[in-house]
Amino acid sequence: MKNLFKSKFLMIGAAIAVLLCFPSCSKDFLERPPEDSYSVDTFYKTDAQVRASTNHLYSKPWYNFITNVAWAIGELSSGNGRTWDPRNADFDNFAITGEHGTLTQAWESLYAVIAQSNSLINTLPKAVGPDVSPEVLNNALGEARFIRATAYFYLVRIFGSVPIIADNTEYVLEPVVPRNPVEDVYKFIIRDLEFAMENLEDKTRGSNYDENARVSSGSAKAMLSKIYLYQEDWSKAYQLSEEVINSGEFKLYGGDAEDGDPSGSYYDLFLTANDNNPESIFALQWSTSGQYAEGNGLQSLFAQAGITGFSDGWSAIGPSLDLQAAYEDTDEDLRYYATIMAPGAYYPDLNGGYTVSENVNHQGTNVGIKKYVVGNPSTNGGGAMQSYPNNTYILRYGELLLINAEAALRGGGPYEKGVESLNKVRRRAGLEDLENPTLEDVFHERRIELAFEFEWWYDVVRRGPEFAIDYLSNTERGTFNNDTDPPTVNSEHYTPTADDLLFPYPSNETQNNPALLEPPVPYDFEDGQ
């Protein structure tokens, strides 16, 4: 049923995307489809058609960002991972320039998500038939605005000040678009999420995982709590996260009856069969079809040769020595086995049973990566080379508990409530409670809980330039020297500047739109978006 749903989910979305000629991964994020290329009069006549209109927003336009960008920024730059791969080694040593193709992919992919969201936001209200219920219409608009907000959240964290585009058609004759201040980008994000929170359906997450795929009002509230964490509004971050926790909509996948869903575990979170489990707040939905860009490509980059069933498995990134040392107990912490492949470890879910080589050595780290590595099509539910069906988490309940914990420990709520949220995460991981945790404990837990989910760079940077530069310059980015017994460390450290904490705009974008190099211009919020 799951595979049928996911395949149908993508096919319907692809059909509508073709019909409306939405721009996807275009080099020009302001590209406008020709007016005579579609007719919305023949679509959006029923509730089912309107519900299906948002399907594609959960997948294909995100492909390049997730497959090629998110881990390079989130894990390589933060020091959680390391690589010799010449395509992305500059993320290790802070040598990224606007000429780097990965930055171009980030910009193009995220603005493609925005362009496709904008197409729905600006088309649906005028195109729906009289039989479409207002609730269904507003839910679809809420989905589009939730997903647009998420894309802008990545953009503002990666580049800082960026252009806010609410309607791509407004810039057809004026492709030079000013960038807008960071505070305006966040205001735009908050407005989108508030709309989503008010208009998306309420849900009860149950055992029918297919029904959990779409975002809900609770998803929007959870994402908004994260935005307020970045805005350092601890009270709002705590209040919203606490409301989501108390709603009971989401659960930790694993734990006792009070703390979560005892049928699962942290390890089980990342199995394809458990996509859209009750912990998933927002996840990208990938197809089982095996068509390029309809599935995610992470396994191709993370796995070692021989796991996927194809000629990929490139081990392009390895868990850094620094990350490996950060686990407080690799035997007790269940997240280690689910995230990192140690020599000799056995994984029964991979290809009917897989034992890691004693010589495993991704990028000089003497270990490999397990998270998002799911095995060949016959054991993981389908897919093909560079196109695998397992979901990609953008936000899940484990992180929401840590948002709640951080906001409380920073004074936004009762300290003891934050402690309990933190310890729920630790208990699920098999660790003992902390009686008097500090903010450093919360950040440590975020690093381990979300390792290789592409968040650690943003967590480091949001603590401010002084902290970030000190932390990043003291992060071990070296390799093991296996010519000695025991292996020694070929140590590598790199010191960023304050300018390195944001990435440069892609050079081709500044050439096409020189306004990116001019001072930001306040955004006009008068249009209601």
N, C-alpha and C positions, 0 to 999 in steps of 0.2 A: 504494500500500500504506500509506504514511504517513497519508494523509488518511482512509482506511478505518479504520485503527487508532485514530486520534485521535477520529474520530466515534463509533466503537464504544466506545471508552474512556469518553467522556462519557455516552453513552446508557445504558450498563449502570450507571454510577455514579448517574445521575439516577434510574433506576428503583429502585435499592436505597434511595436517599435518600428517595424518595417512600414506599416501602413502610414504612420505619422512621420516617417523619415526623421526620427529624432537623431541629432548629432551624437555620435558615440566615438570617444577617443579621437576626436578630430584634432588636427594641429591648431585649428582656430576655434577656441572655445566659444566664440561668438557666432559661429556659423549658423545661418538661418536656413531652414528647408524652404524650397520654392513653394509658393502658395498653391500651385496647381498640381502638387505631387500627392495630395491626399484629400479625402473628403470625410470630415468628421460626422457629416449628416447620416452616414450609414452605420455609425458605431455609437456606443454608449446609450443604447435604447433600453437596456435592462440593468438591474442591479448586478447581475453576474458579470456583465461586460465592464461595468465601472470597477467592480472589485478586481477584475483581471488586469485593469489598465496599469496598476502599479507593480505588477509582478517583476518586470525587468529591472526595476530600481534596486532590487535586492541582489543583483548578480553582475551581469556582463560589463556595465560601465566601471565597475570596481576592479576588474581583472588585473590590469597592469599595476594599479596601486598595491593591491594585496600581494600579488605574485613577485613583483620586482622592487617595490619601494618600501613597504611598511617595515619589513625586517631589517633592511639596510639602515634606515634611520633609527628605528626603535631599539634594535639589538646591537648592530655594529657600532654606531656612534656612541651609544651609552656604555659600551664595554661589556655588555652581556655576552656578546659573540665576537668572533674574530674571523678573518679570512685572508688568504693570499690571492684570491681571485682579483685579477687586475681591473675588472669592471667595477668592483665595489670596495677595493681596499682603501680608497681615499676616505671612506666613511669611518674607517678605523683611526686615521691619523689627521683628521680635520683639514684635509686638503681639497675639499669640494669647491668647485667653481661653477659658474653659471653654464659652462659648456658641458657639464656632466649629464649624460642622457637619462640617468635615473631621476634627476630632478625634473626633467622635461616630462617624463612619464607621470610623475606625481601631479604636476600641474594639469596636464591634459586629462588624466583619468578623473581627478576630482572635479574639474570643471565640466567634464562630460556628465558626471553624476548630477551636477547642479543644472546643466542645460536640460537634461531629460526630466528632472524634477520640475523645472520651470515650465516645460512644455505642458505637463499635466496641470500644474497649478493655474496656468493662464488659459488653458483650453477647456478643461472639464466644465467649469461653471456655465459656459456658454454653449456647450455641446451636448449636454445630457438630455435625454428624452423625457417626456412628461411622466413616464411610468417609473422613473428612477427615484427612490426615496431620498429625501434630504440627508438622512442619517448615513446612508451608504456613500453619497457624494462627499459629505464632510469627512467621513472616515478616510476615503481615498486621498483627499486633499491633506488630511493630517499625516498620512503615511509619506506623501511627497514632501511635505514641509519638515517632517522628522528627518528624512534621509538627506534633504538639502542642508539642514542644520548640521548634521554629522559631517558632511563633506566640508562645510565651512570651518568646522571645529578642527579638522585636520589641517586645512590650509592655514588658518591663523596661527596654529602651533608650529607649523613648519616654516612659514615665510613671514609671519607677522602681518603687517598691513597689506591687504589684498583688495582687488576690486570686488564690490558687492554687486552681483548681477541678479536681479529679480525677474527680468523679462529679457531674454536674449534678442527678441525682435526689435527692441528699442535702439539697438546699437548697430543695425545693419549698415546704415549710411555714416556712422561715426564710430569706426573701430578703435579709435584712441580713447581708452577708458581710464579715468583716474583711479588710483587705489584709495581705499578708505581707511581711516584710523582703526587701530586694533579695538578700541573701545566700541566703535560703531559696529564692527564685525560681530563682537560678542552680543551687542544689543540686538542685532539682526537674528543671531542664533537663538537668543532667549525668546524673542517674539515668535519665531517659528515653533519652538518647543512648547511655548504656552498655548499656541493654537492647537498643536497636536494633542497636548494633554487634555484640552477641553473638548476635542472633537473625535478623537480616536475611541474605539469601543473599549469598554472594560472587559477583562478576560479572567477566566479561572483556568490556570494551567493544569492540565491533567495528563493522563496516561496516553491519550491520543496525540502524539507529538506533532502530527501533520497540522493540527489545529493551532499549534503554538508558533507557526512560522512567521506570522506577521506581527508587527509591533502593535502595542496597545497603548491606552492612556497611561497605564502603569509604566510602560517602557519609556514614554516621554518624560514622566515625572522622575524616573531614575536617571535618565540622561541629563535632565535639567539640574539634578542634584550634583552631578559631576561638573557641569558648567559653573555652578556657584562655588564649588571647591576651587576651581581655577581662578575665579573672581575674588577669592578669599572672603567670601560671605559665608562664614562658618555656620551662622544660625540658619540660613536658608538651606545650605547643603545638608545640615543635620535634619532639619524639619522635613524636607522632601524625602530624604532617604529613609527616615523613620516611618513616614507615612507608607512608603512602599513596603517596608519590612512588615509593618503591622497589617497591611492588606492581605497578606498571605498568598498573593498571586504567584510569587516566585519562591523557590526553595533551593537550598544547597543540595546538589546531587550527591547524596551520601551523608551519613550521620544517623543519629537516632531519631525517633519520631518527633521529638521536640525541635531539633535543630535542622532537620532536612528530610530528604527522601531516602530512606534506608535501602532502597532497591539499587542504588548506584554508588559511585565513588568518584574521587577526583580523576582517577585513571579513566573511568568510563565516560567522562565528559567529552573525550576526544575521539571516541569511536563513532564511525559513520552511522551505525545503527541507532545511536543516541542523539542524533541531531535534533534540535528543538526540544530538548528535555526541559524540565521545569526550572532549571537554573538560567536558561538562555533568555536574556532581556532583549538583545538585538544581535542577530547573526545573519551573515550573508548566506544566501541559499544557492547552492551550486547544483548543477544538473548531473544526472547519471549518464547522459548521452555520450560523453567522450568528445564532443565537438570542442574545438579550440575556443578558449575564453568563456565557455559555458560551465566549465568546472574550474576549480582553483588549481594553481600550479605550485603551491607551497611544497608538496611532497617531492616534486622534481628537484627542488633546491636543497631541501633538508635531508632527504634520505641518502643512504649510501647505495652503491651499485648492487643490484640483485634483489632489492626489496620490492620494487614497483611492478615488476613484470615487463618492463620496457627498457629502453636503452638510456633512460634518464636515471636519476639517483646520483646527483652531482656533488653532494656533500659540500655545497658552496659556502657554508658557514658552520663553525663549530662553537660549542659552549665555551666561553673564555675560561681561563684558569681562575680569574677573579670570581666569576659566577660560581664555579664549582666549589671554591673555598667558602662562598657565602652560605651554603647550606649548613645549618647548625648540627644536623645529624643525617648523613646520607642513608643510613640504615633505617632510621625511624621515620623520617619525613617521606611520606608516600608520594609527594610531588616529584622527588628526585627521579624515581623509576619511571614516572609518567612523562617526564620532560627530557631526561638525559639517558642515552644508551651507554651503560658502562660495559667494559669488557666481560664477556661471559654471561651477561644478563639474558634471560629467556622471556620471550613475549608470545604467549599462546594465541593471541588474536592475529598476529601477523602471518599470513600465508599458511595457516594451519599449524604454526609453531615455528619460531625463529630464534636462534641463539646468536647473540652478537659476537663477532670475532674478537679473539683476545688481542688482535692487532688493530682494533678500530682506532682511527686517528684522524678525525675531521679537522683539517686545517691546523694540525700541530697540537691538538688539545688532548689526545689520547682517549677521547670519548666521542660519541655521536649524539644525534638529536632524535628523540622519540615523538615529542609533541607535534601533531599534525601529520605524522607519518602513519599511514593506515594500511599499507600493503597493496597487493595486486587486486585487479578488479573482481576476481572470483571470491575474495574474502572481505572486500571492503564495500561492496554494493555497486560496483560499476566504475565507469570512468575510463580514461585513456591517458597516454603520456601528456603531461603538462595540463591535464584537465581532470581533476579528481572531485568526487561528489561530496566530501565531508565539508560541513559548514565551517565558516570562519567567524569566531566570536568578535564582536565589536564591544559589547558590554554584557556582563553576566552577573549573577547575584553575588558570587564570591567577591567581586570587586565592589559591588554596592555596599556590602558589609564593611569593607575597608574604608570606603568613603564616609560611611556613618561613623566609624571608629575615629578617623582622622578629624572630622568636623567636631566630634564631641571632645576629643583630647585638646583641640585648639580653643575650646571654650564655647562652642556652638550648641552644646547640649550637655546633659549629665555625664560626668566622667565614667561612672560605673556602666552606663549604657554603651559607651564606646568600647570599654574593656570587654563587655560581653560579646559585642559584634566581632571584635578582633579574635577573641578566643573561640568563637564558633568556627572561624576559618582555620585556626590552628588545630582544633579538635578533629575536624574533617581530614586534616593532613596527618593525623596520628601523633600530634605533639601535645605536650602538657600546656595547661593554661599559664598565662603570665598574670601575676597578681597586681603589679603596679607598672604597666607598660608605659613607655614614653613614645613621643612622636617618631623617634628613630626606630623603635620596634615596629611601628605601623609601616614606615617606609621599607623596612627590611622585609616585612611580610608581603608588601605589594611587589617587591622585586621577585621573590620566590614564587608567590602565587601566580603571577602574570608573566613569568619568564617565557619568552618566545611567543608572547601575544602582543608585542610591539608597543608597549607602554612605557618602558623604563626611561627612555630618553626624555620624554615629556615630563615624567615625574622628577627627574634630576633638574631639568631646566627651570621648572616652575618654582623651585626653591630659591631662585635668584642667582645672579651672575657670580657673586663671591663664593657661594656654596658650590655651584655647578663647576666652576673652573677648578677649584680645589679638589673636588671629588673626581672629576674626569681626569685630571692630570696625575692622580694617584691610583688610577685603575690599572691593574696589570693586564696588558694586551699582548703579552709574549706567548711563547710556545714551549713545549717540552723538548728537551734535547735527549733523545732516546739512545744516544751513543754512550751514555753513562749508566751505571747501575748503582743505585736507583736513578731514574731520569732527573736531570737538573732543569732549571728554567732559563731559557734565553729571554731575559726580561725586556719588555718594550713599554715605554710610557710616552704619551704625547700630551702637550699642554695646549688647550684651546685658548683663543681670545674671546672677549665678550661678543665680538662680531660673529664668531663661529656658532653661537647658541641659536641663531636663526640661519636658515639656508638662503643662498642668493637666488634671485629670480632667474629662471632659465634665460640664457642669452637670446635665444630666438624670440622669446616673449618681449624682452625689452627692446629688441630691434623693431618688432612689429607694433609695439605699444610703448613708445618712449615715455608716456605719462607714468609708467611704473617707477621711473627714476626721479620723479618730481615729488614734492611734499604731498602727503595725503590730503584729500579733500573730504570734508564732512559729508556723510550720506544723508540724502533727503528722505526722511521717513514719512512724508506726508501722504504717500500713496497707499498707506495701510499695510504694506508688507515690510 
